[in-house]
């Protein structure tokens, strides 16, 4: 079955350092979405990437979709304490999404 | 997101009990989903529904059933709860582009 793997599982960074999480699919994806879940909260949609090689930016966040549409990454520049949480990628299958296992980001002030 | 509500928010029950988790939405979306979240395993899809007459199994449907009573309501049942069903359960909705809007979650503990 379709699988979406995400690494690393945990990441601790000093405030101001950069952070990257990577997502890999066993199959080609029609699109990929990214979500953020704050501690004690629920996942919240961040962005969707559709095109091969697509790059999108949201302030300090940069999202990339691989040329083969099987991998993606989220990069945060100069992390802040407000970036704390778990970041999930979700690959689109035929009828639903397959979520990655998530990367839990801790930012040390 | 206040547009998607879940009841109860927390529930402790015993092995063998029947449990129902309810989800309501005011977003007007046709698509609704039930996910389970366990530490280190991410979000796994239990069931999904694209309209009132449509029910589909997800990745981990064994031990669960669902009912789509109306466009706005989607309930999840555990017919006979077992301890490894202890988890955080999320309901979500989406329109055709699959952007998911999640409810606040229900924390279920089965003793």
Interface residues (C-beta under 8 A of the other chain):
Chain A: X1 X6 X9 X31 X33 X35 X41 X42 X43 X44 X45 X48 X88 X90 X92 X95 X96 X97 X98 X99 X100 X101 X102
Chain B: X1 X33 X35 X40 X41 X42 X43 X44 X45 X48 X50 X56 X58 X59 X90 X97 X98 X99 X100 X101 X102 X103 X104 X105
